[in-house]
Amino acid sequence: MKLKKVLIALAVLAVLACAGASAEGRLNVVAVNFPCFDFARQVLGDLGDAALLVHPGVEVHSYEPSPADIIAIGEADLFVYIGGEGDTWVDNILAGFGASEGPATLRMMDAVTPLEEEEHNHDHDHGHGEAGPEYDEHIWTSPKNAAAMVDALAAALQAADPKNADAYGENAAAYRAQIEAVDGEIEAIVAGAARRELVFADRFPFLYFVRAYGLDYLAAFPSCTADTEPTPQTIMGLIDRVRQDGVPAVYTIELSSQAVARTVAEETGAEILTLHSMQTVTQGEFDAGESYVSLMRRNVEALREGLN
Protein backbone atom coordinates (compact mmCIF):
# COMPACT_ATOMS: atom_id res chain seq x y z
CA MET A 1 0.00 0.00 0.00
CA LYS A 2 2.82 2.43 0.81
CA LEU A 3 4.48 1.62 -2.50
CA LYS A 4 1.24 2.34 -4.34
CA LYS A 5 0.91 5.71 -2.60
CA VAL A 6 4.46 6.58 -3.58
CA LEU A 7 3.78 5.64 -7.20
CA ILE A 8 0.62 7.74 -7.22
CA ALA A 9 2.48 10.73 -5.79
CA LEU A 10 5.18 10.35 -8.44
CA ALA A 11 2.52 10.18 -11.14
CA VAL A 12 0.96 13.42 -9.92
CA LEU A 13 4.37 15.10 -9.92
CA ALA A 14 4.99 13.86 -13.46
CA VAL A 15 1.73 15.41 -14.61
CA LEU A 16 2.49 18.73 -12.96
CA ALA A 17 5.92 18.80 -14.60
CA CYS A 18 4.35 18.26 -18.02
CA ALA A 19 1.36 20.60 -17.62
CA GLY A 20 0.18 22.14 -20.84
CA ALA A 21 1.47 19.34 -23.05
CA SER A 22 -1.89 18.49 -24.63
CA ALA A 23 -2.46 19.40 -28.26
CA GLU A 24 -4.07 22.79 -28.76
CA GLY A 25 -7.44 23.05 -30.45
CA ARG A 26 -8.52 19.46 -29.78
CA LEU A 27 -10.09 18.50 -26.48
CA ASN A 28 -8.94 15.45 -24.57
CA VAL A 29 -11.64 13.95 -22.33
CA VAL A 30 -10.99 11.12 -19.89
CA ALA A 31 -14.05 9.30 -18.54
CA VAL A 32 -14.12 6.76 -15.73
CA ASN A 33 -16.82 4.37 -16.94
CA PHE A 34 -18.41 3.37 -20.22
CA PRO A 35 -21.56 5.54 -20.16
CA CYS A 36 -19.51 8.67 -19.45
CA PHE A 37 -17.06 7.68 -22.18
CA ASP A 38 -19.83 7.08 -24.70
CA PHE A 39 -21.56 10.38 -23.92
CA ALA A 40 -18.20 12.17 -24.29
CA ARG A 41 -17.38 10.69 -27.69
CA GLN A 42 -20.89 11.38 -28.98
CA VAL A 43 -20.85 15.04 -27.92
CA LEU A 44 -17.24 15.61 -28.98
CA GLY A 45 -17.80 14.26 -32.46
CA ASP A 46 -14.63 14.89 -34.46
CA LEU A 47 -13.59 17.85 -32.32
CA GLY A 48 -11.74 15.88 -29.68
CA ASP A 49 -10.76 12.52 -28.24
CA ALA A 50 -12.42 10.51 -25.48
CA ALA A 51 -10.57 7.90 -23.43
CA LEU A 52 -12.09 5.20 -21.20
CA LEU A 53 -10.21 4.87 -17.92
CA VAL A 54 -11.67 1.56 -16.69
CA HIS A 55 -10.85 -0.75 -19.57
CA PRO A 56 -13.41 -3.14 -21.10
CA GLY A 57 -14.04 -6.22 -19.00
CA VAL A 58 -12.59 -4.74 -15.80
CA GLU A 59 -14.74 -4.96 -12.67
CA VAL A 60 -15.48 -1.33 -11.88
CA HIS A 61 -16.18 -1.84 -8.18
CA SER A 62 -12.70 -3.20 -7.52
CA TYR A 63 -10.87 -0.79 -9.84
CA GLU A 64 -7.87 1.12 -8.50
CA PRO A 65 -6.12 3.71 -10.67
CA SER A 66 -2.59 2.98 -11.79
CA PRO A 67 0.09 5.69 -12.07
CA ALA A 68 -0.55 5.67 -15.83
CA ASP A 69 -4.24 6.30 -15.18
CA ILE A 70 -3.42 9.24 -12.94
CA ILE A 71 -1.18 10.72 -15.60
CA ALA A 72 -4.03 10.36 -18.12
CA ILE A 73 -6.39 12.18 -15.74
CA GLY A 74 -3.91 14.98 -15.16
CA GLU A 75 -3.31 15.51 -18.87
CA ALA A 76 -7.03 15.67 -19.70
CA ASP A 77 -8.83 18.86 -20.58
CA LEU A 78 -11.91 17.41 -18.91
CA PHE A 79 -12.19 14.51 -16.47
CA VAL A 80 -15.66 12.96 -16.20
CA TYR A 81 -16.69 10.69 -13.35
CA ILE A 82 -19.85 9.58 -11.56
CA GLY A 83 -18.94 10.66 -8.04
CA GLY A 84 -20.57 7.79 -6.18
CA GLU A 85 -19.25 5.22 -3.74
CA GLY A 86 -17.18 3.51 -6.44
CA ASP A 87 -15.32 6.75 -7.18
CA THR A 88 -14.05 7.49 -3.68
CA TRP A 89 -10.48 7.39 -5.02
CA VAL A 90 -11.13 10.42 -7.23
CA ASP A 91 -11.13 13.03 -4.46
CA ASN A 92 -7.65 12.08 -3.25
CA ILE A 93 -6.20 12.23 -6.75
CA LEU A 94 -7.79 15.57 -7.58
CA ALA A 95 -6.59 16.96 -4.25
CA GLY A 96 -3.08 15.89 -5.18
CA PHE A 97 -3.19 18.06 -8.29
CA GLY A 98 -4.24 21.12 -6.34
CA ALA A 99 -6.97 23.61 -7.12
CA SER A 100 -5.28 25.16 -10.15
CA GLU A 101 -3.15 22.37 -11.64
CA GLY A 102 -5.59 19.54 -12.29
CA PRO A 103 -8.05 19.07 -15.16
CA ALA A 104 -11.51 20.57 -15.36
CA THR A 105 -13.91 18.05 -13.86
CA LEU A 106 -17.52 16.97 -14.28
CA ARG A 107 -19.18 14.98 -11.49
CA MET A 108 -22.23 13.37 -13.05
CA MET A 109 -24.07 12.78 -9.74
CA ASP A 110 -24.52 16.56 -9.71
CA ALA A 111 -26.47 16.43 -12.98
CA VAL A 112 -29.33 14.29 -11.60
CA THR A 113 -31.33 13.72 -8.44
CA PRO A 114 -29.60 10.84 -6.61
CA LEU A 115 -31.62 8.08 -4.98
CA GLU A 116 -30.80 6.44 -1.69
CA GLU A 117 -29.93 2.76 -1.86
CA GLU A 118 -32.77 0.69 -0.55
CA GLU A 119 -33.32 -2.75 0.88
CA HIS A 120 -36.09 -4.61 -0.89
CA ASN A 121 -37.14 -7.92 0.66
CA HIS A 122 -33.58 -9.00 1.47
CA ASP A 123 -31.84 -10.73 4.33
CA HIS A 124 -28.89 -8.32 4.01
CA ASP A 125 -27.99 -5.38 6.21
CA HIS A 126 -26.54 -2.30 4.58
CA GLY A 127 -25.19 -1.16 7.90
CA HIS A 128 -25.79 2.53 7.31
CA GLY A 129 -25.86 3.21 11.05
CA GLU A 130 -24.77 6.73 11.91
CA ALA A 131 -23.02 7.34 8.59
CA GLY A 132 -26.14 8.70 6.91
CA PRO A 133 -27.71 7.64 3.62
CA GLU A 134 -25.78 6.01 0.82
CA TYR A 135 -26.75 6.97 -2.69
CA ASP A 136 -27.01 4.54 -5.57
CA GLU A 137 -24.40 5.52 -8.15
CA HIS A 138 -25.84 3.77 -11.21
CA ILE A 139 -27.57 6.93 -12.36
CA TRP A 140 -27.20 6.27 -16.10
CA THR A 141 -29.45 3.18 -16.06
CA SER A 142 -32.39 5.54 -16.41
CA PRO A 143 -32.43 6.98 -19.94
CA LYS A 144 -34.04 10.08 -18.47
CA ASN A 145 -30.92 10.61 -16.37
CA ALA A 146 -28.71 9.74 -19.33
CA ALA A 147 -30.24 12.60 -21.31
CA ALA A 148 -29.47 14.99 -18.45
CA MET A 149 -25.90 13.67 -18.29
CA VAL A 150 -25.44 14.36 -22.01
CA ASP A 151 -26.62 17.94 -21.47
CA ALA A 152 -24.22 18.38 -18.55
CA LEU A 153 -21.35 17.09 -20.65
CA ALA A 154 -22.21 19.45 -23.50
CA ALA A 155 -22.18 22.39 -21.09
CA ALA A 156 -18.78 21.36 -19.72
CA LEU A 157 -17.30 21.04 -23.23
CA GLN A 158 -18.78 24.37 -24.27
CA ALA A 159 -17.11 26.00 -21.26
CA ALA A 160 -13.79 24.36 -22.12
CA ASP A 161 -13.96 25.18 -25.84
CA PRO A 162 -16.33 28.13 -26.47
CA LYS A 163 -15.45 28.48 -30.16
CA ASN A 164 -17.02 25.08 -30.87
CA ALA A 165 -19.97 25.54 -28.50
CA ASP A 166 -22.58 25.30 -31.26
CA ALA A 167 -21.18 22.00 -32.54
CA TYR A 168 -21.17 20.48 -29.07
CA GLY A 169 -24.75 21.63 -28.57
CA GLU A 170 -25.85 20.11 -31.87
CA ASN A 171 -24.10 16.80 -31.16
CA ALA A 172 -25.66 16.63 -27.71
CA ALA A 173 -29.14 17.37 -29.07
CA ALA A 174 -28.80 14.62 -31.67
CA TYR A 175 -27.71 12.01 -29.14
CA ARG A 176 -30.28 13.14 -26.62
CA ALA A 177 -32.95 12.56 -29.28
CA GLN A 178 -31.77 8.96 -29.69
CA ILE A 179 -31.87 8.41 -25.92
CA GLU A 180 -35.33 9.96 -25.69
CA ALA A 181 -36.53 7.63 -28.45
CA VAL A 182 -35.40 4.63 -26.39
CA ASP A 183 -37.09 6.16 -23.34
CA GLY A 184 -40.33 6.40 -25.31
CA GLU A 185 -40.09 2.76 -26.36
CA ILE A 186 -39.66 1.65 -22.77
CA GLU A 187 -42.58 3.76 -21.60
CA ALA A 188 -44.77 2.21 -24.31
CA ILE A 189 -43.73 -1.33 -23.33
CA VAL A 190 -44.47 -0.71 -19.65
CA ALA A 191 -47.81 0.95 -20.44
CA GLY A 192 -48.99 -2.10 -22.35
CA ALA A 193 -47.31 -4.77 -20.24
CA ALA A 194 -49.09 -7.74 -18.72
CA ARG A 195 -47.02 -7.34 -15.54
CA ARG A 196 -44.90 -4.66 -13.85
CA GLU A 197 -42.50 -6.85 -11.86
CA LEU A 198 -38.88 -7.66 -12.63
CA VAL A 199 -37.07 -10.47 -10.81
CA PHE A 200 -33.29 -10.07 -10.74
CA ALA A 201 -31.56 -13.34 -9.89
CA ASP A 202 -28.36 -11.36 -9.68
CA ARG A 203 -26.89 -8.11 -8.42
CA PHE A 204 -29.07 -5.06 -8.82
CA PRO A 205 -27.80 -1.84 -10.42
CA PHE A 206 -31.18 -0.81 -11.86
CA LEU A 207 -32.80 1.25 -9.10
CA TYR A 208 -32.98 4.37 -11.27
CA PHE A 209 -34.40 2.34 -14.14
CA VAL A 210 -37.26 0.76 -12.19
CA ARG A 211 -38.09 4.03 -10.44
CA ALA A 212 -38.19 5.90 -13.76
CA TYR A 213 -40.82 3.54 -15.19
CA GLY A 214 -42.81 2.64 -12.08
CA LEU A 215 -41.71 -1.00 -12.05
CA ASP A 216 -41.58 -3.33 -9.06
CA TYR A 217 -38.59 -5.59 -8.48
CA LEU A 218 -37.17 -8.36 -6.38
CA ALA A 219 -33.43 -9.06 -6.41
CA ALA A 220 -31.04 -11.69 -5.07
CA PHE A 221 -28.60 -9.01 -3.91
CA PRO A 222 -29.44 -5.67 -2.24
CA SER A 223 -27.18 -3.72 -4.59
CA CYS A 224 -24.56 -4.13 -7.27
CA THR A 225 -21.62 -4.11 -4.87
CA ALA A 226 -22.77 -6.77 -2.40
CA ASP A 227 -19.81 -8.97 -1.50
CA THR A 228 -21.76 -11.84 0.06
CA GLU A 229 -23.76 -14.59 -1.59
CA PRO A 230 -27.56 -14.63 -1.18
CA THR A 231 -28.87 -16.90 1.55
CA PRO A 232 -30.91 -20.01 0.76
CA GLN A 233 -33.93 -18.13 2.13
CA THR A 234 -33.40 -15.34 -0.41
CA ILE A 235 -33.13 -17.80 -3.30
CA MET A 236 -36.23 -19.66 -2.15
CA GLY A 237 -38.02 -16.32 -1.94
CA LEU A 238 -37.18 -15.65 -5.59
CA ILE A 239 -38.34 -19.13 -6.61
CA ASP A 240 -41.61 -18.75 -4.70
CA ARG A 241 -42.29 -15.34 -6.24
CA VAL A 242 -41.63 -16.56 -9.78
CA ARG A 243 -43.96 -19.52 -9.25
CA GLN A 244 -46.66 -17.53 -7.47
CA ASP A 245 -46.78 -14.69 -10.00
CA GLY A 246 -46.12 -16.78 -13.11
CA VAL A 247 -43.05 -14.68 -13.93
CA PRO A 248 -41.81 -15.81 -17.37
CA ALA A 249 -38.20 -14.63 -17.06
CA VAL A 250 -35.57 -13.73 -14.50
CA TYR A 251 -32.86 -11.19 -15.23
CA THR A 252 -29.10 -11.12 -14.87
CA ILE A 253 -26.58 -8.40 -15.69
CA GLU A 254 -23.63 -8.48 -18.06
CA LEU A 255 -20.55 -10.56 -17.13
CA SER A 256 -22.62 -12.50 -14.59
CA SER A 257 -21.88 -16.08 -13.57
CA GLN A 258 -25.68 -16.61 -13.69
CA ALA A 259 -25.37 -19.13 -10.86
CA VAL A 260 -28.41 -17.89 -8.95
CA ALA A 261 -30.40 -17.39 -12.15
CA ARG A 262 -29.77 -20.96 -13.27
CA THR A 263 -30.99 -22.29 -9.93
CA VAL A 264 -34.19 -20.24 -10.13
CA ALA A 265 -34.72 -21.17 -13.78
CA GLU A 266 -34.24 -24.88 -13.13
CA GLU A 267 -36.80 -24.81 -10.32
CA THR A 268 -39.41 -22.71 -12.11
CA GLY A 269 -38.88 -23.06 -15.86
CA ALA A 270 -38.37 -19.30 -16.19
CA GLU A 271 -36.20 -17.99 -19.00
CA ILE A 272 -32.94 -16.18 -18.23
CA LEU A 273 -32.62 -12.74 -19.83
CA THR A 274 -29.90 -10.10 -19.56
CA LEU A 275 -30.32 -6.42 -18.82
CA HIS A 276 -27.06 -4.64 -19.61
CA SER A 277 -26.16 -2.16 -16.87
CA MET A 278 -23.27 -0.75 -18.93
CA GLN A 279 -21.02 -0.40 -15.90
CA THR A 280 -18.49 -2.04 -18.18
CA VAL A 281 -18.52 -3.68 -21.59
CA THR A 282 -16.63 -6.62 -23.00
CA GLN A 283 -13.67 -6.07 -25.29
CA GLY A 284 -15.77 -7.46 -28.12
CA GLU A 285 -18.58 -4.98 -27.47
CA PHE A 286 -16.09 -2.13 -27.26
CA ASP A 287 -14.35 -3.12 -30.50
CA ALA A 288 -17.71 -3.46 -32.25
CA GLY A 289 -18.53 0.16 -31.42
CA GLU A 290 -21.45 -0.57 -29.09
CA SER A 291 -22.92 2.57 -27.54
CA TYR A 292 -25.22 3.46 -24.67
CA VAL A 293 -28.12 3.60 -27.12
CA SER A 294 -27.33 0.29 -28.88
CA LEU A 295 -26.97 -1.53 -25.56
CA MET A 296 -30.13 0.07 -24.17
CA ARG A 297 -31.99 -1.11 -27.27
CA ARG A 298 -30.99 -4.66 -26.31
CA ASN A 299 -32.54 -3.94 -22.92
CA VAL A 300 -35.72 -2.78 -24.62
CA GLU A 301 -36.15 -6.20 -26.23
CA ALA A 302 -35.32 -8.05 -23.02
CA LEU A 303 -37.85 -5.92 -21.16
CA ARG A 304 -40.51 -6.51 -23.80
CA GLU A 305 -40.02 -10.27 -23.47
CA GLY A 306 -39.99 -10.33 -19.69
CA LEU A 307 -43.05 -8.16 -19.10
CA ASN A 308 -45.38 -9.98 -21.48
N, C-alpha and C positions, 0 to 999 in steps of 0.2 A: 504494500500500500504506500509506503514512504517513497519507494522508487517511482511509482506511478505519479505521485504528487510532484516529484522532482521533474519528471518528463513533461508533465503538463505545464509547470512553471517555465521550463525551457522553451516549450512550444509557444507560449504567450510572448516570451521575450523575443523569439524569432520573428513573430508577426509584427511586433512593435518596431523591430529593427528594419523591417521591409515595408513599412506602411507606405501606401500610395503607389504600390507596384502594379495594381490592376490596370487593365487596358482602358484608356479613356474612350468615352462615347459608347460603351457597351456594358450594360449592367451585368453583374455577377451575383446571382441569388443562390444562397445555400438554404435548403429546407431540411428539417429533421425527418419527417415521415413522408410517405407516398402521397397522401392527399395534398399536403402543402406543396410538395414538389410539382405535382400535376397542375395545380392551380397556378403556380408560378410560371411554368413553361407555357401554359395556355395564354396567360395575360401578357407575358413578355413577347410572344411571337418570335419574330426574327431580330428583335432589338436587344436581346441579351441571352445569357446562358443560365440555366437552372441546374443545380447539382443536388442529388439525393444523399443525405448524410448517412442514414441507416440503410445499408445496402440491401438489395432484394434477398429475401429468404432469412434475414437476421431477425431474431426475436427482439422486438422493440422494448419489451419490459425489462430485459436484462442487459440492454445496450449500455456500454460505457464508452465515451469518446476517447479515441487514441490521440496522441500528439499530432498526427497528420490531420485528424478531424478538426482539432482546435486551430491549427494553422488555416485550414479551409474556412472556418468560421471567421477568423480574424481578417482574412483577405476579401471577404464578401462585401459587396455594397449593401446588401440587405440579408439579414439572417431571419428566417421564418421558423417559428416553433409553436407548439400547442400551448405550453405553459401549465400543464397538469402535473399530476403526481409522477408520471414517467419522465418528466423533464426537469426534475429537481437539480440535476447536474448543471443546468444552463446558467443559473444565477451565479454560481461560483466562477464559472468561466468568464462570464461577462464582467463580473467584478474585477477579475484579474486584468482585463484590458483597461479598466478605468473609464470614467465618464466620457472622455473625449477621444479615446484611441480606438475603441472597438467599432464594429459595424453598426449601421442602423438596424433596428430590430422590429419585428412584428410578432406580438404574442396573440395568437388566434383566439384564446379563451376570452380576450377582451372584445372580440367582435360579435359574441353571441351571449345569450343568457345561460349560464352554466346550471346544471341540475345536480342536486345532491345524489350521491350513490344511495341506493336503497336495497333493503333486504326484502326478498319476495318469496315467501314460503320456503325458507332455507333453514338448515340446521346450523349454519355458520354464524360466527360473531365477527362483525367488522371491528369491534374494539375501538370505537371512536372515543369513548370516555370523555375526558376533559379537553381533548384536542380540538373539538369543534367539528363542523361538518367537513366531509371530504367530497369533492366534486368529481363527477364522472368526466373523464377527459376525451372521450370518443365523440366529440362534438360533430364531426363531419359525417357521421352515419345518417344524420338527417339531411336530406337534400336542401331543406329550407335553410339550415345553418350553412351548408356548403355554399349556397348562393351569397350569403352574407360574408363568408370568408373570402370569396372571389372579389367582392366589392372592397373589402378591407385591403386586400393585396394590391388592387388597382390603385387605391389611394396612396399606399406606401410607395409604389413605383412612380407615381406621378410626382410625389414630393421629392423623390431621389433624382428624377430625370424630367424636369418640367417641360423641356422642349418636345418631348414625345408623349406628353400627357394625353392628347387626343387619341393616339394610337392605343395606348394602354386602356383607355376608357372604352374604345370600340371593341378591343379583344375581350375585355371583361364582359361587356354586354352580350357578345356573341356566345361566350361560354355559359354565362348565366342563363341565357335562353335555353340552351341544351339541358342544363340542370333542372330548370323549371318545367321543361317538357317531361322529364323523368318523374318529377314530383307529381305532375298532373296524372300520369299513368298510374302511379301508386295510389293516389287518391281515388281514382276511378275503380281500381281493383278492390280496394277496401270497401268502397260504397256499395259494390255489388256482391260482396263476398258472402258465402254461406256461413262463415264463422269469423271471429275476430281474435282468435287465440293462437299464439305461436308457442311451441314447445321447443326449447333449446336444450338438447342433450349434450351440452358443451358449455364452454365459457360464454359470458354474455357481455358483449361490447355494444349492444344495440338499444340502450336506454333512450337516447335521443330519437332514434327511429320509431320505436313503439309509441313514445309520447307524442310525436309529431302527427301520427295517424290514428291515435285513439285505440291502439291494439292492446290486448292483454297478453301476458307472457308467463311462462314458468320455465325456470332454467336450472341446470344441474349445479352450476357454480354461481355465487352471488355477484361476481364481477368478471372482468377479463383477466385480472391479475392474481386470482386466487391460487395459492400455492399448495393447497391440500386437495385430496381427492374427495368426491362426494361420498357421503355415507350410504350404506345399503338402504337406509330409510328414505333418503333423497331419491335414489334411483327407483325404489318401489313406488314412491309418490309420482314420479314421472310416468311409470308404466300404468299405474291406476288411472291417472288423468287421461292418458291417451286412450285407454280402453273405455273409460266412462263417457268421454266426449266424442268418441269416434274420430279422433284426430288422424288424418290420413298421412301426415309426414312430420318427422322431427328434424330440427335444423342443427347443423354444425357450422363452424367458421372455417376459413381457409387454413391450411397447414395443420389441421386437427388430426389426432390419432383416430378419432371416431370410436374410441373404445366404448364410451357410455352409450353413444348413439346405436352402435351395433347391438348392445345388450337390450336396449329398449325396443329396437326394431325386431329382434328375434322373438321377443316375448309378445309383441302386439301385431306384427305384420305391417307396421308403419314404414313408409318410405323414408330414406335419408336424403335430405336436400342440403345444399350449402348456401348460406348467405355470406357474401364476401364483405368483411369489415374494412378491408383496405388499410389495416394497420401496416401491413407489409404486402409485398407481392413476390411471386416466385421470379427467378431469373428469366424463365421462359415468358412469363407475362410481361415483364419489363422489356425484354428484347422484342416482343411482338408489338410494342407500342400501346399496350392497354392503358386506358385512362380512367379517371373517376367515373365518367359517364358510361363508358363501355362496361365497366365492372358493375355499376349500379343497374345497368340494363339486364345483366345476368340475374341480379337480385329481383328485378321486376318479374321475370319469368318464374323464379323459384317461389316468390310470394304468391303469384297467380295460382300455381299448382298446389301450394300448401293451404290456401284459404278456401279452396273450392271442393 
